Amino acid sequence: MEKQGVVIKPIADFLTDKPDFSGTTILGDGSIGLILDIPLCLTRQKGVVQRRQRAMELAALGLGGGGIQFIN
């Protein structure tokens, strides 16, 4: 197996409002790679699924306020 060095840099200013990314790195070919915060992505997705499920349950009971609205 080949060894590879990795340098992780702080996230660029234009991506600071994107919490799913935790940093950047320069790949071996010179291109830039974004580093995803996988635990945060999974936690956020779980919350979205739970809110959607709850909205569908309320709509089925007639308590949804006239329609289902999905908000991320």
VENNOR-V571909 format. One line per field, one symbol per residue. ss: DSSP state (A for helix, B for strand, O for the rest). phi: phi as a letter, one per 20 degrees, with the letter a starting at -180 (. if undefined). A space follows every 50 residues. Layout:
ss=???
phi=???
//
This chain:
ss=OOOOOOOBBOOOAAAOOOOOBBBBBBOOOOOBBBBBOAAAAAAAAAAAAA AAAAAAAAAAOOOOOOOOOOOO
phi=.eebecdddfffgfdfedffddrcbefgenfededeeggfgfffffffff ffffffffffemdemnrecece
//
